[in-house]
Amino acid sequence: MNIKNKKLILTTIISLFAIAISILLYTPFQKITSTNTNTGIEFAVVYSNAMDEGFEVVKYDNRGNILNEQRFKEGQAIYYFSEFKDNYYLMSERKNRHYILNEDGEVNLLFGPEKYEKDRNIGSAFSRSSEKYMFYSMNVGINPEYSPNEYMSELVYFDGSKSRNIELSGYIQSVVEQNNKAYVLSFNGNNNKLGIYVIDLLENKAIKTIPIDNHLKQFEGYFPTGLNNGSPLQVYQNKLILILDGNTKDTQHRPIMQIINPDSGKLEQELSISNQDFEVYDTQVHEDKLYIISSDSSFIEYNGLSDKSKTVHLDQDKNFVKKRESDRGNISGIKIIGNKIYILYDFVKEVPSKRNREIRAYNLETGDEEVKITLNYRSDKEIIKFFSLN
């Protein structure tokens, strides 16, 4: 073999090796189509701690097989997730350090506006996205540097090219978008009142505030419930939907729904969601239906804005119910995909590294259990969340 051929073979080997390395580096959030014949849904499960640095992202298929793992030395309380323009946003509830994962597995840092110091304990209360915008909050609070005299939050939003932010008084708990206007749910801790800021996103300014009648009498009233990533506020059939629960013995776990006209700010209707104990965990809009999901074993479906609803009870066998009670099985996340509702359970009786953690999927129409995904990855992190990659 001559020297020229040897050089050609060596160059080819080096090129193939480089390609192999690049594939290994960028598989964490790519769809696997060559060797994985299972074409079902895939999940990213995020393990983190409330106070300690470091988190892990593990990718599973719908059979519980671990596809990829990523570990990060920094990052606290990674609670909230949003997908926007093919990127996944992982938001910290604890500090001003967030993460962006793209489809190629590349990771980029995301910080708030430059006026806020990086890694300051100014976390987010939610992250949400619409077709046009990505939003997240910064819970500034009463801060000697940024807001010494009143509780303040910052709404940050971008459309893929330009990022903007606006200061808002109070603790902002959610946001929805319609027709280039953001509707931002806010709570005032000084007087226990609620309101919805209306933000003109093209002009980046607040144009009005919609007052919320939360039936306040001194310290008694109704307040946003099911605070899972801003879920109490939704847009449904061009109306603002606000889910509230009482704070007294007679009103707690008897949630109500307020239907508000976004243009006029008028309260058009107030509905009782349940006359029985119903602790709201999450609210989601899916395929023209509104779902209000309990922290127990049922959800309520609205097909339109009326007092007519359908309650679906999840089919959970006695052994699982007993396991939830004995091993303190808590819900750590819910996602509706297609005709299924996926629920992440974390059994918190044991220390994190010994806990059982699993995702169960139930039929949206019948409540029948259809899928059980055991999460076999062992982590010493106390918090577990998930999002879908499909």
N, C-alpha and C positions, 0 to 999 in steps of 0.2 A: 504494500500500500504506500503510495507516494505521500510526501509531506502535505501537498495541497488537499488531498482527500482526508487526511488525518485532521487538518485544521477545520475542514467543513463539518466532519462528524463531531468534533469537539464543540464547535459553534452551535450546532443543532442541539446537542445535549444540554449546553448551558441555557439555550433559549427555552427548551422544554422545562428545565428545572425552574427557571424564572416564572414561567406561566403557572406551574404547579404551586409555587410559593404564593403567587398573587391570588390564586383561587383560594388557598387556605386562609389567607389574610382577610378575604372579603366575603366569606360565606355566612357570617353570623345572621344577616337578615335578608339574604337572597333566597328566592324559592329554589328548592332542590328538585330538579326535574329529571336528571340523568339516572341517579341510582335509587331515588325514593319513589316507589310506585304508589305510595299512599298520597292521593291528591286532595285529602280533606283539609280542614282548617288547621292553621298553625298559630301558636300562641307564644308571646314573649312574657315570661314571668320574672318579675323584678323583686329582689330581696334587698332590704335596706334596714337601717336602724334609725330610731328617732333622734338620737343624740350623737352616736359615734359615726366616724367617717367610714366610707366604703360601701359599695353596693355591687350586686351581681345581676346579670341579665342572662337568663337561660331560655333557649328556644326549644319548644316541644312540638311534636306533631299531635294529631288527634288520637293517637294511641298511647301517648305518654312517653314516647321515645325522645330522648334528649338529642337534639340536632346540633346545637352549638352552645358554648358558654363564653361569657365575657365577664371580667372582673375589673372593678375600678377602685383605686385607692381612696378617692375622694367622693363626696356626695352623701347627703343626709336626707332622710325622710322623703324618699322619692314616691310621692303619693299619687300624682296626677299625670294623665297621659292624654295627648291629642294627636290626631293625624291631620296633616295639612300639606298639600302639594307633594305627596310621596315621601314626606319626612315624618318621623315619629318624635314627638316632643315629650321628654321626661322631666317633670317639674318637681322641684323640692319645696316641701311645705315649710322647711326650716331656714333656708339661707338663699342668698343671691348667687346661686350657681346651679344651672340647669344643663340639660344635655339634649342634643339632637342626633338621632340615628337615621341615616339614610338607607335606601334599599341595598346599597353595596356594602353595608356594615361599617361604614366610616362614622366616626364619632366626632362631633364638634361641641364646643362649649357655648352656652347661651347665658349672658348676663343682662341685667336690667339696664335702664338708662345710665349714662356715664356719671351722672351726679351721685349715684349710689355706689359706694365702695364695694368692690368685688368680695364675695364671701362674707359680707355682713349678714347678721341674723335678721334678714328681711325676706321671708319666704313668700310663697304663693298660696292663696286660698282656693284657687281653681285654675284650670286651663281648658279653654273650649274653642272650637273652631266652627266656622260656617263655610259655605262654598267660597266666599270671597276673602274671609279674614281669619286670622289666628289671634286669640286673646289669652292673656293671663294677667293675674293681679299681683301686686306687691303690697304686702301687709306692713305698712310703715309704722303704724301706731302713733303713739305720742313719743316723739324722738327729738332729743335736744338739738340735733343737727338739722333735721329735715322738717319737723313739725312739732315745735315745743309746746304749743298751746292747745292743740286739738288732735283727736284721733284722725289719722289720714291714711288713705290708700292710694295706690297708683294703678290705673288701667293701662296696660301696654298692649298694643295691637299692630299688626302688619299685614300687608296684602301680598307678600312674596318679594317685594322690592323695596318698600319704604316702611320704616318702623316709626310709630308715633306713641306718645304717652300723654296722659292727662291726670292731674291730681284731683281726687274726689274726697270730700269729707265723709268720715264714718268708715265702717268696716264693710267692704264690698264682698258679696257672697256669691254672685253669679253674673253672667252676662249672656244675652242672646242678640242676634243680629237680624234685621230685616230692612231691606231697601236702603242700605248704607247708613242705617241708624243702629246704634248699640243701645240696648236697654239693660241697665246695670242695677242689680238689686243691692240695696245698701241698708245697713242697720246702724242706728244711732244709740250707743250704749248709755248716753246721758239721760235720754228720755224714753228709751225702749221703742222708739218709733221706726217704722219701715218706710222706704221710698224707692222709687225706680228713677234713676237718672236717665235722661234721653240725650245721647251724644250724637252729634252730627259728625260722622267719621270722615267726611270729605273736608270739613272745616276744622276738625279736631277741637270742638267746643261743646259744652253742655248747653242745650237749648231750653230745657225745662226739667222739672221733677214731677213725677206722678206720685201723689201721696197714697199710701196703702192703709186702708182701714183694717187694723188687726184687732179690733174690739178691745182696745186697751183700757183697763180700769186699774189705775195705780200700777202694780207690778203684775197684774194678771192680763193675759191676752193670748194671741196666736202668733206664732213665729215660724220662719222657714224650717222645714223638716226634711229629713233624708238628705243631709248635706254631703252627698257623694259627688264630688267634683261639680258643684254648682247645679245639681239636678233639680232643686225646687222651682226654678224658673225655666220655662220652656216656651217655644213658639209652636202653636198647634192650630191649624186651620186659620192662619193669619191673626190669631189672638194671642195675647200673653196669658200664660197659665202659671199660676203661683200656688204652690202646695204649702199649707200651713198646718200646724198642730198646736193644741192648747197646752198651757203649763199648769193647769189645776187638776185636782183629783177627778173632777167631772168631765174635763175636756181633753186631758192627755190621752194620746193614742186614739183620738176621734178626729182624724184629719179632715180638713176642708179644702176645696179647690176654688180659687177666685179666677174668674174669666174677665180679662181687662181688654178694652179696645186700645190698641197701641197708638192710634192717632189722636183720639180725644182724651185718653187716660181714664175714661169712665169705667167703673165697675159694672159690667153687664149682668153678671150672674155669680152667685156663690152656692156651691153644692157641697153637701155632706158626702164624703167619700165612703165612710163606714161608720155604722152605729155600734160596732163591736170593736174590741181591741185590735188595732191595726197600726203597728209601728213601722212607719215608712223608712225604707233604706235607700231607695233610688226611684227616679222617675225618668222614663225614656220615651221618645217618639220613634216609632218604627213602622214603616210602610203604611202611613196614614192612620195609625192607631196610637193612642196614648196608653202607656203602661205605668201603673203605680205599683211598686214592688215592695213587699213587706220584708222585714228582717227575720221572719219566721219561715213560713212554708206556703205562701200564697201570693198572688198578684191580681190586680184589678185592671181590666181592659176596657177602654172607652173607644168606641167606633163612632166618633162624632161628639159634639158638645151638647150633651143632654144629661139628665140624671139617670139614664139607662146605662148600665154597665154589666160586665160579666166578670165574675170572680172565678179564678182558676186555682185549685189547690194542687200543690205538687205531690206526686205519688212517691212518698218516702216510706220505705218499709220500717218495721218496728226496730230492727237492729240498728238502722241508721239513725233513727230518732233517739234511741237509747245512747248511741255513740256520741251524738251531738250534746246530749245532756251530761254524760259522764266525763267526756274529754273536752268539754267546753268548746264545741265547734262553732266558730264565728264566721259570718260572711265577710270576705275581704274584697270582693269585687263581683260585679254582674255585667254581663254583656249580652245583648240580644243580637243574634245573627241568623238571618234566614228565618226558618220556622222553629228556632230553638232559643231558649234562654239558658246561658251558661253561667254557672255560679261557682265561684272559688271559695272553698271552705278551708279554714285554718283551725286546727284543733290545738288550742293554746294551753292545755293542761301541762304539757311537758316543756322543757327548755327548747328553744328553737331548733337545735340540731337533731332533736329526737321527735319532732312533731310529725304527725300525719297531715298531709296537705293534698287536696284533690279538687278537681273541677268536675262538676256534674252538669249534664245538659238535659233539659226537660222540653217536651213538646209544648209549643205556645198555645195550641188549641186545647189539648187534653190534660196537660200537666204530667203526662207519662214520662218516666225517666228513660232516656234513650242512650246516653253515653256516660261512662265514668272514666276519668283520666286521672290516674295516680301520678303525683309529682314526686319522682324518686330522688331528685337532687337534694342533697343534704346541705343546709346552710345554717350558720349560727346567727343569721339576721332575724330580728324579731318581727319585721313588717314584710308582708308579701302582697303584691298587687299583680295584675295581669292586663294585657291588651292583645287583641287579635292582629295578625299580620296579613290578613286576606282582604 
